[in-house]
């Protein structure tokens, strides 16, 4: 439950502040990803874009975009740790 909540908060942060046109829904990883299945603490996997998508590639090669993305991903994680 905590992992899902963190994932939703990360997605909300990124979508509302950086990727306004992002309409993807979070997917449950299930047991196919070893590190998520065996994590002892809440864990999420964040897909930041796809190198095969030209627009994503352009964004991911931009240092300011990567810095913003890092902030918008880390803020919900920090907020979670403060609440716990």
Wavefront OBJ file of the C-alpha trace (Angstrom):
o trace
v 0.000 0.000 0.000
v 2.805 2.445 0.839
v 4.593 1.713 -2.438
v 1.420 2.380 -4.413
v 0.785 5.630 -2.515
v 4.340 6.839 -3.138
v 4.039 5.918 -6.831
v 0.794 7.877 -7.137
v 2.320 10.895 -5.411
v 5.411 10.795 -7.636
v 3.270 10.532 -10.743
v 1.039 13.378 -9.598
v 4.070 15.569 -8.920
v 5.697 14.872 -12.284
v 2.453 15.154 -14.257
v 1.295 18.406 -12.679
v 4.657 20.168 -12.755
v 6.570 18.785 -15.729
v 4.624 16.412 -17.997
v 1.239 18.075 -18.297
v 0.211 15.847 -21.212
v 1.131 12.584 -19.452
v -1.973 10.398 -19.313
v -0.296 7.118 -18.336
v -1.700 5.241 -15.379
v 0.614 3.594 -12.830
v 0.991 -0.140 -13.315
v 1.499 -2.675 -10.579
v 4.830 -4.443 -11.014
v 3.651 -7.751 -9.632
v 6.281 -10.348 -8.905
v 8.172 -10.043 -12.195
v 10.644 -7.420 -10.924
v 12.896 -9.070 -8.352
v 14.037 -5.949 -6.519
v 10.488 -4.663 -6.045
v 9.158 -8.057 -5.002
v 11.894 -8.568 -2.406
v 12.223 -5.022 -1.057
v 11.881 -4.765 2.701
v 10.698 -1.161 2.455
v 8.294 0.600 0.096
v 9.761 0.748 -3.402
v 8.745 2.082 -6.800
v 10.164 1.939 -10.301
v 9.898 5.226 -12.199
v 10.007 5.230 -15.991
v 11.198 8.709 -16.893
v 10.773 8.336 -20.625
v 11.745 6.161 -23.531
v 14.892 6.686 -25.576
v 13.053 5.320 -28.617
v 10.620 8.273 -28.379
v 12.230 11.346 -29.951
v 10.513 13.867 -27.652
v 11.508 11.868 -24.564
v 15.064 11.547 -25.876
v 15.333 15.303 -26.334
v 14.020 15.906 -22.807
v 16.248 13.277 -21.215
v 19.375 14.763 -22.801
v 18.549 18.201 -21.354
v 20.294 18.695 -17.981
v 17.664 21.147 -16.708
v 14.866 18.701 -17.538
v 16.693 15.911 -15.711
v 17.250 18.161 -12.685
v 13.556 19.101 -12.592
v 12.557 15.460 -12.994
v 14.837 14.471 -10.109
v 13.264 17.134 -7.875
v 9.704 16.158 -8.747
v 10.455 12.478 -8.116
v 12.369 13.003 -4.884
v 9.956 15.481 -3.251
v 7.159 12.913 -2.689
v 9.709 10.411 -1.384
v 11.039 12.985 1.070
v 7.487 13.850 2.151
v 6.784 10.161 2.728
v 9.858 9.730 4.910
v 8.941 12.787 6.973
v 5.403 11.441 7.546
v 6.783 8.078 8.740
l 1 2 3 4 5 6 7 8 9 10 11 12 13 14 15 16 17 18 19 20 21 22 23 24 25 26 27 28 29 30 31 32 33 34 35 36 37 38 39 40 41 42 43 44 45 46 47 48 49 50 51 52 53 54 55 56 57 58 59 60 61 62 63 64 65 66 67 68 69 70 71 72 73 74 75 76 77 78 79 80 81 82 83 84
